Amino acid sequence: MKKYRLYIVASTLVLVTAIGISSCTDKFEEYNTDKTRLTELDASAVGNAFAATQHRGILFSWQTFQSLFGDLYAQYYGNIAQNFNSDRYVMVGNWLNGAFNNFYNNGVNPLLGVLENTKPGGVAENPGIYAMANIWKVKIFQPMTDYWGPIPYSAVGNGLKQVDYDAQDVIYKDFLVQLAKATADLQAYKGKNLLGTNDLIFAGDVDKWIRFANSLRLRIAIRISGVEPALAKTNAEAAIAGGVMETNAHDAYLKTTANNINSFNQATAWNEFRMSAAMESVLTGYEDPRLSKFYAPIEGTTATFKGIRNGYTQVQLGLPENQNTKLSNVADRFLPANQNTNPFEVMMAAESWFLRAEGVLKGWNMGAGTAKSFYEKGIETSLKQWGISDPAAIAAYTASTKTPIAVTGAVVSPALTDLPVAWTTNAARQLEQIHTQKWLALWPNGVEAWAEYRRTGFPKLYPVMNSESAVVTKDQVIRRVPYTIGESQTNPGGVATGVAKLGGPDNEATRLWWNK
């Protein structure tokens, strides 16, 4: 019986159990027998471990990973909690430390079990599930490297107390290799079902997994296009040829239950954030029909939506205009009452259309269509995702010449941009249009939106009101988050390998590899 030692980043190992991973994981048993070794998983346990890594791999620390960093830096929300200061560019160590550790200890552990046991020669060898697990590995590791840069990747699970970091370019290039191989291996399973209800996203539909993988491949290709244009073009075109997500039937949502809740819904009860002024400017100015799908009117009104500027000080957050009752919370769908039923957005088909539109601007073969047609298809797909299906309403919005508006609050803020929705003939502004609409379509995925904002500078966002960072001013952008104190204490040699590969100081001003 083959066993292997597993050390994640800390020297202690957190056991993987079936606690809170939906009804389909009732049979998932702890597979750490002596707290340092993994035993084999049989076929049924593989399915339950797969469900575990799906839920934990993206909801491992939603509040301290996404809500308090990416969502704020993408300006989907502004902070209203007076004691929270990440919105003022403070890299709060405890939050980042908890997020980092929870990812490796809770999100990655079950994934490693699936990969080890379904790989060629594994006790539950299954090429199809192994391919799906590698696709999922790419999905959950990408946000981590997009936060920190070099991270533990290939050395995770090596049985050593020092876990070295991989450079971000190495990680990204491996992503592309893994996705290409996984989609090729899944061709033998087209039209079939693997894992069934143990797959919390596609219920085992292999064809949807192939589209999902190709869409991730297209996303990654676009992300690296500024530093590896030839590699990006080859992979983007291969992804299109293989078939990407195109309709809302392809959308990837994570199923939620009473034991497997939507952490976004849960957090809305804590009154930590409200709609941002940037969102107010754009959605209100465009008379965007998604406004009421994303956010709720302020208390006591039926149609008044108000946002808040990012980066207010503790004193400024106490101003009457910044009270939570004077600002728009999220729409009812995202409130705690629906945390057991509201699925969590993983990746939506609309994104693929905007990626294709940008690819056309780069001169890539993105299939039949133009940048304009792909841009408009992205808008249409996003509107339909949010229940706006009337063709006349979609056509009117797509052709609209309305522009964002100035917003009032504790301060008066100018219109975010003068950009209309209707496709412009100005080539210099077409990319801005694509990314402004993509920013709206990505909501509420602030992690991805922040990455794209760092890469492109679009949409144009407001400077934060105040910065308390020693290296990033209020007119600049947070480029990454620093390594954590926990890692420095338990894996100092590994952290040193990461800093050496970072290409700059270990602080929030250093650009990532794809953002050079």
ZINOR-V734118 format. One record per pair of residues at least 24 apart in sequence whose C-alpha atoms are under 7 Angstrom apart, sorted by the first residue. I is the first residue (numbers start at 1). J is the second residue. Records with the same first field share a line. If there is no record, write none. Layout:
I=J / J
This chain:
3=37 / 38 / 39
4=37 / 38
5=36 / 37 / 38 / 157 / 159
6=36 / 37 / 157 / 158 / 159
7=157 / 159 / 160 / 161
8=104 / 105 / 156 / 157
9=104 / 163 / 487 / 491
10=487 / 490 / 491
11=161 / 490
14=105
16=106 / 109 / 110
20=259 / 260
21=51 / 52 / 259 / 260
22=257 / 259 / 260
24=48 / 197 / 198
25=51
40=117 / 123
41=117 / 124
42=123 / 124
43=124
46=114
47=195 / 198
48=198
49=110 / 111 / 114
50=110 / 111 / 114 / 198
51=198 / 199 / 200
52=110
53=107 / 108 / 110 / 111
54=200
56=106 / 107
57=103 / 107 / 108 / 140
58=140
59=263
60=102 / 103 / 106 / 107
61=99 / 102
62=263 / 264
64=95 / 96 / 99
65=96 / 99
66=446 / 447
70=446 / 447 / 450
71=446 / 447
73=450
74=446 / 449 / 450 / 453
75=276 / 278
76=275 / 276 / 279 / 446
77=273 / 274 / 275 / 276
78=273 / 274 / 275 / 276 / 308 / 309 / 310
79=272 / 273 / 274 / 310
80=272 / 273 / 274 / 317 / 324
81=272
82=314 / 317
83=314
87=310 / 311
88=311 / 466 / 467 / 468
89=467 / 468 / 469
90=468 / 469
91=481
93=484 / 485
96=484
97=484 / 485 / 486
127=185
128=185 / 186 / 189
129=194
131=182 / 185 / 186
132=182
134=178 / 182
135=179 / 182 / 213
138=175
143=447
146=451
147=480 / 481
148=480 / 481 / 482 / 483
149=502 / 512
150=498 / 501 / 502
151=498
162=491 / 493 / 494
163=491 / 494
164=494 / 497
165=494 / 495 / 497 / 498
166=498
167=501
168=513
169=513
176=217
179=213 / 217
183=210 / 213
200=254 / 255
201=252 / 253 / 254 / 255
202=252
208=250
211=243 / 244 / 245
212=244 / 245
214=239 / 242 / 243 / 244
215=239 / 244 / 245 / 352
219=355
222=355
223=514
224=514
226=514
227=514
233=364
237=365 / 366
240=366 / 367
244=352
245=349 / 352
246=349 / 352
247=349 / 381
248=349 / 381 / 385
250=349
251=347 / 348 / 349
252=345 / 346 / 347 / 348
253=343 / 344 / 345 / 346
254=343 / 344 / 345 / 346
255=343 / 344
256=340 / 341 / 342 / 343
257=340 / 341
258=340
261=339 / 340
262=339 / 340 / 342 / 343 / 344
265=334 / 335 / 336 / 338 / 339
266=336 / 339
268=335 / 336
269=336
274=307 / 327 / 328 / 329
275=307 / 308 / 328 / 329
276=307 / 308 / 309 / 310
277=307 / 308 / 309 / 407
278=416 / 461 / 462
280=306 / 307
281=404 / 405 / 406 / 407 / 415 / 416
282=404 / 405 / 416
284=404
285=402 / 403 / 404 / 405
286=402 / 403 / 404
290=386
292=331
293=331 / 386
294=330 / 331
295=328 / 329 / 330 / 331
296=328 / 329 / 330 / 331
297=328
298=325 / 326 / 327 / 328
299=325 / 326
309=465
310=464 / 465
311=464 / 465 / 466 / 467
312=465 / 466
313=466
321=409 / 410
322=410
350=378 / 381 / 382 / 441
351=378 / 438 / 441 / 442
353=377 / 378
354=378 / 434 / 438
358=431
372=423
375=434
379=437
382=441
398=422
416=460 / 461 / 462
417=460
432=458 / 459
435=459
454=479 / 515
455=515
471=509
472=509
478=508 / 509
479=508 / 509 / 510 / 511
480=508 / 509 / 510 / 511
481=507 / 508
482=506 / 507 / 508
